[in-house]
Structure formats: C-alpha cells, structure tokens
Amino acid sequence: MDLSLSAEDQAFQDEVRRFLDDNLSEDLREAGAKTGGVFADFAAGLRWHKVLARRGWSAPSWPQEYGGTGWNATQRYIFARECTAVDAPRIFSMGLRMVGPVIMKFGTPEQKAKYLPKIVAGDITFCQGYSEPGSGSDLASLKTRAVRDGDDYVINGTKIWTTGAHVADHMFCLVRTAAEGKPQDGISFVLIDSMQTPGLSVKPIVTLAGDHEVNQVFFDNVRTPVANRIGPENAGWTVAKYLLEFERGGDAYTPNLYARIEDVRRIAREEAADGSGRLIEERGFAERLAEAEIAIQALEMIELQVLSDLSKGRNPGAVSSQMKIRGSETLQALDHLGVEALAWYAAPFEPEARTMGRNEPTVVPDLGLTAMPLYLNNRAATIYAGSNEIQRNIVAKAVLAL
Ligand SMILES: Cc1cc2nc3c(=O)[nH]c(=O)nc-3n(C[C@H](O)[C@H](O)[C@H](O)COP(=O)(O)OP(=O)(O)OC[C@H]3O[C@@H](n4cnc5c(N)ncnc54)[C@H](O)[C@@H]3O)c2cc1C
C-alpha cells in the first residue's frame, strides 16, 4: 500500500490544519488535553461537534446524502490524525459512530428523516443500552422486557455500564420482545427519545480513576412508541451485530495511539533515568517505546485497509475484532509506559486538576496530568465493546474457521 501523500492529500492536510488553527479554541484544546477517559468533557465535545457540523465535517464516515463529508479513506485518516495531534476534544460519538449507520441500513425513510440530520448537527446525542447485569459477553441472554400496549412498548428492566447515560438525551436499546425460541430470536432494537421519559432513572457508577462516565439505567414501565423500533420485531439481534462491527472497527485507533506515544515521549524527555541522562535515552525504555511504535504502525496498515473498504460501502466484518484486540492492548502498553515514565509523580490523586479552566499548581507535572487517569480508565478498553476474549473467539471462528 502506498502511504505517501499525493499533492491532493497534502492540500487537504493543509486545509484541515488551517481549519483547526482557526476554529479549535484554547479552551476546546484544554478539554481535549485533559481527557482522562474515553470522551472529552461532554459540553466541550458537543461545542466542538457543532463547530465541525457548521463546516460540514462532523460525520466523516457517513455518505454525503446523509450529511457526511464524502471524503475518501485517506482523507478521513488525515483528518483524524490532525485532530488528535492538536488535542481536539473526542466527541461523544455513539450517535455518529453506532446508531447512525444502523438507522441508515435498517431505518424507515421517516426514521432516517427524524434522526440522521439531528445526529449530524449535534442536536441529539445517544447512549448505548446493550449490557445488563449478567448479560455482557452473553448479550443474547438480556432480560429487559418490552411488552406492546397499543402504539407503545412498555419497558421494564435495567441496563448497566451505560456510558454517558447521564449526559445523552436519547438511548438506543436492546429489549426482549419474545421469550420463546432461541434467545437471539426474541430481541428488538428500539430508540428512546428522551432520557427524561417517566419511569427511566440513571444511577452513576464512579470508576477507578474517580471519573463518572458509566451508569446503571433502570426502566420502570418506560413507554416508547412502536414506531421507534429499528428493523422488524424480534430481529434486533441482526441489527445489534451490525452495530457492533462499527463499534469495534468503524473508527481508526491509531491516530489516538500516535498522540498517546507522543505524550509518553514528552514525559520521557523531561524525566531523569535511574542512572544518568534522560529516560528517553535509556536503552530498555527506548526499546519498549520502539516496540509500541511498531505495533501502532502494524495496526495502521490494517486500519487503512478497513477504512478503504468502508468508504467503498463494505462493512468491516471480523477484522474489526482483530483491530479491537490490537488497538486496546497497544493502548494499555502505552499507558503503562506513561505511568512508568512519571514514576512517583503518577501517584497523587488530583482529579480536580483536570477540570476545565483550573490552573492552580499541581503535584503532578502538567505533562503527566492524564497519565494515571488514562492508565486506570483504559483498563476497561479490553472489556468494553466486547471483551478481548470474546473478540478472540470471533477471530477463531470467523477468520481461522476453528
Ligand atoms: C468502561 C465501560 C464502559 C462500557 N460502556 C457500555 C455502554 O455504553 N453500553 C453498554 O451496553 N455496555 C457498556 N459496557 C459493557 C461492556 O460491553 C461489558 O462489560 C462487556 O461486554 C463484558 O461483559 P460483562 O461485564 O458482563 O463481563 P462478563 O461477560 O461476565 O465477562 C467476565 C469475564 O469472562 C470472560 N468471558 C466471558 N465469556 C467468555 C467466553 N465465552 N469465552 C472466553 N471468555 C469469556 C470475559 O472476557 C471477561 O474477562 C461498558 C463496560 C465498561 C467497563
């Protein structure tokens, strides 16, 4: 694969850089740089989403007819690399990345018209209601029940680990609509138009790094219209699986990994090695950094291939599982190096230092403010979006035919 940029690609890169210079304000950049979890501060991310939407750039992977950019795979990759390189906030993207493509494929014309333009514009945000206590890897065993009552479904049950349920205003949700037959055959995919719907409540779960990103959601006779079902009743499993391929493979991992390795390098240039000199020059550390960089480059090759397939309308298939495994494991290796480079400065617990606008002195040097939070939060990267053990099972079956 030829990875050198053509003159046209370079012109595009310049255009993106100019746009970022002109539009990524200092406070948005701060929000990006202080991200200690998966997504940037929600409000800042939403502001950035709207800036991108005004330029027509909020949905790089969507077809143009639905408000996408029409970029080819290389352009999309360039855009992602340029954004992460300057700490643009990571947008809360479950609408753009997950439910949007699902609505395009399985939605009715009315559903497309109702949701897609608002997702692109950042006027509505979705959270993902798949997992339940006892139904994570074994998702088909889910128990949250939806019973038809006139033109509505009435939903009872609970979802857990729901990222951003406290900030999103919509939810896409898997519910059980039939108890007979195979568990997979009794599931439907429905949308809930407001997280304020009567009977719906959200309870925070604070994670290891002290951040509130995930929640448990309870449904007590929550009503949603039958018209909000995507795809036929009891065919939700097919819809759910399609979405998971995008969750695992729809976005490139490597732009973020390149930004993270640069963070580690910056820390290692500042910190002293055990003997003499800087850590970046210490042989053992330098070798591990090089190994991580090689892993990123190898993953980049696969990602560019997948992006190219996606832009031709092919969905990623089982290769998205391979990307998820390699991406999350490389991320954790980088987090480990970051914490090791900071040594004891990684330890102080200063979550308030990562709030927007705060500039009081901290024990942890500025460069390392997110090292430990990312290390702790990204322990979950090998669990969420389907655990890596499950991804290995998929690769074994679908790729190796074992
Ligand atoms: C930070 C975070 C954010 C999340 N966000 C969301 C969200 O927004 N929406 C949502 O719906 N869900 C979300 N999840 C849930 C996530 O998808 C599940 O945690 C995940 O699917 C694993 O399910 P589980 O937690 O029930 O673990 P289990 O399924 O109980 O697994 C426990 C362990 O057993 C292993 N295991 C299970 N079955 C097998 C098998 N057949 N073969 C080999 N090993 C196996 C697993 O790999 C894991 O190590 C999130 C999770 C986390 C941690």
The ligand as an SDF file (V2000), in Angstrom:
LIG
                    3D

 53 58  0  0  0  0  0  0  0  0999 V2000
  -15.9390    1.4790   30.9620 C   0  0  0  0  0  0  0  0  0  0  0  0
  -17.0180    0.6480   30.3510 C   0  0  0  0  0  0  0  0  0  0  0  0
  -17.9390    1.2500   29.5030 C   0  0  0  0  0  0  0  0  0  0  0  0
  -18.9800    0.4960   28.9610 C   0  0  0  0  0  0  0  0  0  0  0  0
  -19.9260    1.1420   28.2020 N   0  0  0  0  0  0  0  0  0  0  0  0
  -21.0090    0.4420   27.7900 C   0  0  0  0  0  0  0  0  0  0  0  0
  -22.0900    1.1170   27.1190 C   0  0  0  0  0  0  0  0  0  0  0  0
  -22.0530    2.3410   26.8960 O   0  0  0  0  0  0  0  0  0  0  0  0
  -23.1800    0.3980   26.7820 N   0  0  0  0  0  0  0  0  0  0  0  0
  -23.2680   -0.9510   27.0110 C   0  0  0  0  0  0  0  0  0  0  0  0
  -24.2820   -1.5510   26.6450 O   0  0  0  0  0  0  0  0  0  0  0  0
  -22.2680   -1.6200   27.6270 N   0  0  0  0  0  0  0  0  0  0  0  0
  -21.1550   -0.9540   28.0340 C   0  0  0  0  0  0  0  0  0  0  0  0
  -20.1410   -1.6110   28.6990 N   0  0  0  0  0  0  0  0  0  0  0  0
  -20.3040   -3.0370   28.9990 C   0  0  0  0  0  0  0  0  0  0  0  0
  -19.3800   -3.9640   28.2540 C   0  0  0  0  0  0  0  0  0  0  0  0
  -19.8020   -4.1390   26.9310 O   0  0  0  0  0  0  0  0  0  0  0  0
  -19.3360   -5.2910   29.0400 C   0  0  0  0  0  0  0  0  0  0  0  0
  -18.6920   -5.0270   30.2800 O   0  0  0  0  0  0  0  0  0  0  0  0
  -18.6020   -6.3620   28.2920 C   0  0  0  0  0  0  0  0  0  0  0  0
  -19.3350   -6.8020   27.1970 O   0  0  0  0  0  0  0  0  0  0  0  0
  -18.2860   -7.5930   29.2130 C   0  0  0  0  0  0  0  0  0  0  0  0
  -19.4500   -8.0400   29.8320 O   0  0  0  0  0  0  0  0  0  0  0  0
  -19.5090   -8.2510   31.4170 P   0  0  0  0  0  0  0  0  0  0  0  0
  -19.0160   -7.0100   32.0770 O   0  0  0  0  0  0  0  0  0  0  0  0
  -20.8790   -8.7200   31.7600 O   0  0  0  0  0  0  0  0  0  0  0  0
  -18.4550   -9.3920   31.7380 O   0  0  0  0  0  0  0  0  0  0  0  0
  -18.6760  -10.9490   31.5360 P   0  0  0  0  0  0  0  0  0  0  0  0
  -19.3750  -11.2050   30.2580 O   0  0  0  0  0  0  0  0  0  0  0  0
  -19.2860  -11.5160   32.7840 O   0  0  0  0  0  0  0  0  0  0  0  0
  -17.1960  -11.4750   31.4040 O   0  0  0  0  0  0  0  0  0  0  0  0
  -16.3300  -11.6500   32.5390 C   0  0  0  0  0  0  0  0  0  0  0  0
  -15.0080  -12.2240   32.0220 C   0  0  0  0  0  0  0  0  0  0  0  0
  -15.2290  -13.5270   31.4340 O   0  0  0  0  0  0  0  0  0  0  0  0
  -14.7370  -13.5600   30.0940 C   0  0  0  0  0  0  0  0  0  0  0  0
  -15.6440  -14.3580   29.2530 N   0  0  0  0  0  0  0  0  0  0  0  0
  -16.9970  -14.2980   29.2460 C   0  0  0  0  0  0  0  0  0  0  0  0
  -17.4960  -15.1680   28.3250 N   0  0  0  0  0  0  0  0  0  0  0  0
  -16.4180  -15.7690   27.7470 C   0  0  0  0  0  0  0  0  0  0  0  0
  -16.2720  -16.7540   26.7020 C   0  0  0  0  0  0  0  0  0  0  0  0
  -17.3380  -17.2820   26.0820 N   0  0  0  0  0  0  0  0  0  0  0  0
  -15.0180  -17.1270   26.3390 N   0  0  0  0  0  0  0  0  0  0  0  0
  -13.9250  -16.6000   26.9580 C   0  0  0  0  0  0  0  0  0  0  0  0
  -14.0070  -15.6740   27.9610 N   0  0  0  0  0  0  0  0  0  0  0  0
  -15.2330  -15.2530   28.3360 C   0  0  0  0  0  0  0  0  0  0  0  0
  -14.7460  -12.1040   29.6410 C   0  0  0  0  0  0  0  0  0  0  0  0
  -13.8000  -11.8980   28.6130 O   0  0  0  0  0  0  0  0  0  0  0  0
  -14.3640  -11.3790   30.9160 C   0  0  0  0  0  0  0  0  0  0  0  0
  -12.9720  -11.4070   31.0840 O   0  0  0  0  0  0  0  0  0  0  0  0
  -19.0690   -0.8900   29.2410 C   0  0  0  0  0  0  0  0  0  0  0  0
  -18.1210   -1.5080   30.0710 C   0  0  0  0  0  0  0  0  0  0  0  0
  -17.1120   -0.7500   30.6320 C   0  0  0  0  0  0  0  0  0  0  0  0
  -16.1470   -1.4480   31.5470 C   0  0  0  0  0  0  0  0  0  0  0  0
  1  2  1  0
  2  3  1  0
  2 52  2  0
  3  4  2  0
  4  5  1  0
  4 50  1  0
  5  6  2  0
  6  7  1  0
  6 13  1  0
  7  8  2  0
  7  9  1  0
  9 10  1  0
 10 11  2  0
 10 12  1  0
 12 13  2  0
 13 14  1  0
 14 15  1  0
 14 50  1  0
 15 16  1  0
 16 17  1  0
 16 18  1  0
 18 19  1  0
 18 20  1  0
 20 21  1  0
 20 22  1  0
 22 23  1  0
 23 24  1  0
 24 25  2  0
 24 26  1  0
 24 27  1  0
 27 28  1  0
 28 29  2  0
 28 30  1  0
 28 31  1  0
 31 32  1  0
 32 33  1  0
 33 34  1  0
 33 48  1  0
 34 35  1  0
 35 36  1  0
 35 46  1  0
 36 37  1  0
 36 45  1  0
 37 38  2  0
 38 39  1  0
 39 40  1  0
 39 45  2  0
 40 41  1  0
 40 42  2  0
 42 43  1  0
 43 44  2  0
 44 45  1  0
 46 47  1  0
 46 48  1  0
 48 49  1  0
 50 51  2  0
 51 52  1  0
 52 53  1  0
M  END
$$$$
